[in-house]
Amino acid sequence: MSSASKARLSQLSEQLVKPREDPGTFEDIPRIPTIAGESNGPRVSGKVIIVTGTNSPLGIGRAAAHQYARNGAKAIFICDYRTDHLETHKREINSLYPAVDVQARQVDAGDEADVEKVVNEVLEKYGRLDIFFANAGISITTKSVLDSSADDFMKVMKTNALSVFLAVKHGARGMLKTSKDKPHPGGSIIGTASSAGMRSNAGATDYSASKAAVISIMQTTCYQLAGTGIRCNAICPGVIETGMTSMMYQAARARGTERKIGQLNPLMRGAVADEVARVALFLGSDEASYVNGQAWAVCGGLTAGHPFVPGKLA
């Protein structure tokens, strides 16, 4: 067998290497076959995780790190370009989940050297990488395309889209690494996109384009990683109260109009970061073992229909 053939075999997922076990029967009918493990325990037990965009106290990244810690992660690297809250987040998670090894790192998610460095550190320290939640994102302008700058456009693309490409490039490399504790390759790469990447009028042109790119990156790379057991999915939040949207929420509260936020979706409300984090938890876990290449909307139903003005349907 050639070295190339051996390399391909070593990169096959457990599901492709090992035949599925016969679940047996109950009386005269077969028991239900399963791929994932038990769903009544910690969902990411023993997994090593990288989360970018974790500095914001209101952010999805921080909330996701808590969900991963609560669900039995072995180690979580919380990363952000800004670091003013990272050590506080680390202390909080340690106080709640002392068994989890939390590492705070300054990482520019759109810089290849930074992403490569943190993945290498994870592999040197733990010999494995299981989940990479590429959550870093910015929004610079709400201007018309006629008044926007090319520099701003590229800054947004670098942080929002290039960062996800780098997470796949280096994260997948880490997830292909096997060991005694992880005999087969596999893992989950999750990119934070947006409802703005699925529909227009949910963000500026640069932001929307970057989030559409995240969806495309997840869809194309899941095929390039075919057979490895590495899943690539995008989360598409709608109106969520995060650091990015906090000014809108503060202004609405000052005017007494907070209840109008999210009124165009069927749930008629905005969301909190934990509601998105729970989807990131699911997609990172083996519970999502057959979810791959998808743009998972977490938007209260906003992207399910066409916009309308309440009370003026006819």
N, C-alpha and C positions, 0 to 999 in steps of 0.2 A: 504494500500500500504506500502511495506517495505521501510525502510530508504534508502536502496541501490537503489530501484526503483525510489524513489523520487530524489535521487542524480543524477541518469542518466537522468531523465526528465529535471532537472534544467540545465544540461549541453548540451541540444540540441540547435542547431542553430535556429535563427529566421526563416530561410527558412523551417525548419522541424516542427516548432511549429505553425506558422501562414500559412494558405492557401494562395496561390498566388491570388492577386486581379485580377478580371476580367477587362482587359483594355478597354472593350467596343468595339464599332464598328465604322467604317467610311463607311457610306453608307451601302453596303451589305457585307463588309468584316471585319474581326476582326482587331483591332489595334494590333500593335506589343507588345507582353508581355515583361516586363523587370524585372530584379532582382536588378541590380545596380541603383544608383540614376543618376541624370543629369551628363553628361560628359562635360558640357561647363562651369564648375566652378572649384573651388579648389578641387583637387582630394583627399586630406586627411584632409578635414575640421574637426576640433575638435578632431583629433586623438592624442594620446599620444604615443611617439615613443622612442625607444632606438636604437642607432647606435654605434657599436663598430668599432675600427680601424679608428678613425677619426682624428688622430693627423697630418698625412702627409699633407702638403700644396697641393701636387699633387694627393692626394688619392681619391679613390672612396667613402670612408666614408664621407669625407668633402663635396664632390659634392652632395652626396645623402642628407645630412643634409640640404643643401641649397635648393634642390628640394622640400623636405618635408616642409620646412619653407615657400617657395614661394607658396606652394599649401595648405596653411591654417592650418598646424598642430597647435594644442593647446600647446604642449610642446615637446621638443626634448632633450634627454639626449645624449650628445656627449661624448663618452668614449674611452679611450685608456690607455695602460700601460705607454706609454710615454706621457708627458703632456706639452712639451715645446711650442706647438702651440695652445693648446686647448683654452686658454683664448682669444687669438687673433681671433680664429674662432668664439668664442662666441660673441665677440664685433662686428665682421663683420656682423654676422647674425642679431644681435640686431639692428644694424644700418640700415639694409635693411628691416627687418620685425619686427618692434618693438612690435607687438601684440603677437609674439611667445615667450613662456617662454623657454629659452635655459639654460640648466644646464650642466656644464663640470665636468666630474668625472674621476679620475684615477681608471681604472678597468683592472685587468688582466683577459682577456676573457677566459683563460684556467684554472682559479681558481674558484672552485665552490662557495667558501665563497664570493668572490667579485661579482660574477654574481647574487647570491641570494640576496646580500645586495642591489644592485642597483635596482633590481626588487621590493624588499620590499619597498624601498624608493619611487619608482614611485607609488606603490599602496597606500602607506600612504599619499602621497601628492595629488594624483589625483583620486584614487579609480578605476583606469582602466589602461590597457595596450592594445594597438591596433596593433602596428607594432614593431617587433624586427628584425633589420637588423644585422645579425651576420657576420660582414665584416672583423674582425681581421684576419691577415694572415702574415706569414713570409716565407722566403726562405733562407736557410742557405748555401747549397752546390750545386755546379754544377758538383761535382766529379762523377766518375764512382761508381757503387755500390761496386766494388772491393776495393775502397779506402775510402768509406764513413764509418762513425761511427754510432754505435747503439744509442749513446747519442744524436747526431744530429737528427737522425730519430725520436726519441721520442719527442724531443723539437718541431719539426715541427708538429708532430701529435697532441701534446698538444694544441698548439696555433691554428692550422688550423682546426682540426677535433673535438677534445674534446670541444672546445669553442662552436661549433655549437650544439653539444649534450646538453651542459649546457644551451644554449639559448632556445632550445626546452623545456627542463625539467622545467626551471623556467619561461621562457616566456609564455609557455602554461598555467602554473598555474595562471599567471597574467591575461591572456586573458579569462580564465574561470570565473573570478570575474565579477559579475553583480551588477548593481545599478539602481537607478532611471534614471540616464542619459544613462546607457547602460543596458537595460533590458534583453538582450540576450548575451550569450558568443560569442566569435568570434575574429578573428584577422589574421594577416599574419606574418609568420616567414620566413625570407629570409636568406639563407646562401650563402656566396661567395665561389663558387667552382672555376673551371677554365676549359678552353679547355684541359688543361693538365690532368684533371680528366676524360675526355672523350676519348682522343686519346693519343698515345705515342709520344715521341720526342718533347713534348712541355714543358718539365720540368724535373728536376731530379727525381729519384725514390721516395725519401721521400716526396717531394712536390706533385708529381703526385698522390701518394697513399693517401695522406691526402685530396686532392681535390676529388678523387673518393669516399672517405669516406663521404665527405659532401653530395654528390649526394645521396648516399645510405641512409644516415641519414634522408634526406628530404623525400625520397620515403617510408621508413619504418614508420616514425613517422606520416606521414599524415594518414596512416591507423590506427595507434594506437589512433589518435585523431578523428576518424570517428564520424560524427554527431555533432561535437562541433562547426562547422563553422570556425575552425582554419585551415588555409591553410599553407602548408610548401613547399617551392620551392627553388631551387638553381639557382644562376646566374653563368654562365660559361664564363668569359671574355677571349678574345684572347689577342693580343698584344695591351696593353693599356699603355700610358705614365703615370706612377705613381711613387711614391717614390721608389718602388721596382725595376722598370725598368729604372730609371733615368740615371744610369751610362751607360747603353747601348745607350740611346738616346744622351747623352752628347758625348760619344765616336764617334758615327756616325756623329754627327754634326761637330765635330772637323775634321773628315776625309772627310766631304762633301758627305756622303753616307746615309743621313737620309731617302731619298726617297726609299731606299731598305728595310726599316723596314715595315713589313707587306706585302711584295710583293707577298707572296705565297697565300694570300687570294684573292678572286675575286674582292674586292674593292681596292686591291693593296695599302693599307695604314694601318698605325696604327691608334689607336683611342685615344680620350681623356676621362678622367674619367667621365665627364658629360654624355657621351653617354651610359655608363653603369648605371649611377645614374638614368637616365630617365626610364630605365627598372625596377630598384628597386622601383621607384615611382609608376609605373604601377602595379607591383606585390603587393605592399603594399596597394594599393587603392581598393575600391569596384569595380572598373572597371575590375579587374581580379577575379571576384567573382566565376568563374568556372575553374580557373587555379590552379591545386593542384598536388603536387608530381612530378613536372617537373624539368628537367635540361635545363635551358633556355640559349642557347648559344648566346653570344654577341661578335662575333669573325670575323665579316666581311665576313663570309662564309667559314672560314678555315676548320671547322669541317664537312662541307657538302660533302667533297670529299677526294680523296687520294692525298697525296703530289706529286707535279711534279715540274720540273725545267722549268721556262718560256723559251720558244724558243726551247725546246728540247723534244717536244711531240712525235716525230717520228724519 
